[in-house]
Amino acid sequence: MKASKTTYGIAAALGAALALLVVFVFLRPSDRDVATPYADFERDLADGKIVEVRIDGANYRYRVARDGPMRKTTGPRATLASIIAMRPRGDGPPPKVWCER
């Protein structure tokens, strides 16, 4: 039995749709760290917008919203005093802080 051109067209369309689905599932922009200036990190920290910070020396990865993308920045080397000072201006809770090293 010989396949028709319509069958090949449908198969090609389904294959292309599957390939696009795989690309969008595995290469979501939220999986990548977004580079930001250190001044933006300080401003968001003071405003109480940051919920999580991961520090590795002078490299900071942080999340502004609970399910938002991780952002990254480079600033001064973290010290115990600078970690303790990571409190918002208002009465909101401080971010969760992890030191990678």
N, C-alpha and C positions, 0 to 999 in steps of 0.2 A: 504494500500500500504506500502510496506516495503522499508526502505532506504538502499541503497547499501553501501559497505565499501568505495567506492570512494566518495560518498556524505559526509560521516563522516570525511574522510581525508581532503576534501576540507574545510569543516566547521572548523576543528581543525586548519588547516593552516591559515585560515582567522582570527580566534580568536587569535592565537599567534601573527600574524602580527598586529592586533589591539592593543593587550596588549603592544607590543614593541613600537608602535607609541605613546601610552599614556605615557609610561615611558620616552621616549625621549622628548616629548613635555613638560611635567611637571617637569622633573628633569634635565633640561639643566644645564651644568656647569656654564654658564654665569649668572645664577640666584644666584649663591653662591658667597660670598665674599672670595677673595683669600688673605690669610695671607702673609704679607711681612715684612721684617725688616724695622725699622725706617730709617736706613741709605739709603735704596733704595728709600723711600719716599722723603728724603731730596735731593738725587741726581736727581730724576725725576723732582722735583719741581724746582731745580736750572737750569735744562736743558730746562725748559718750556714745558715739556711733559704732565703735569697734567692739565686737563680742569675743574675739579670739586673736591671740598674737603668738607666733612661734618665732623664737629668736635663735639664731645661729651666729654668734659673734657679732658682726656688724650687719648681717643680713636679717631682715624682718619680713615674715610672711604673715599677713593678717586678713581677717574677714570682717567686713562691715555689717552684713546681714547674716542671719543664721544659715541660710541656704545659698548665700551669694558666692561669687568666685573668690578664690584666694588672691590677694594682691601682694606684690612684693616691692620692697624698697631697700635701700642701703643707707645707713646712717652711722652715727657714732657707735663704738663698741658698747654693748650693754653692760651695765654694772648693777649691783644689787640695789643701789640707791635709785638708779633710773627705772628699774623694774617696779620698785615700791611706789615710785612717783606716777606710775601709769594709772591715774585715777581721773575720772571725768570731773568737770567743774561742778556739775549739779549733784543731786543725791542719787543718781543712778548707780547700778552695780559696776565695779571695775571689770575689765575684760579678763578672760581666762588667759593665763600666760604660761607658755611652755618654753623651757630653755633646752635646745637640742644638744648642746655640748656642755 
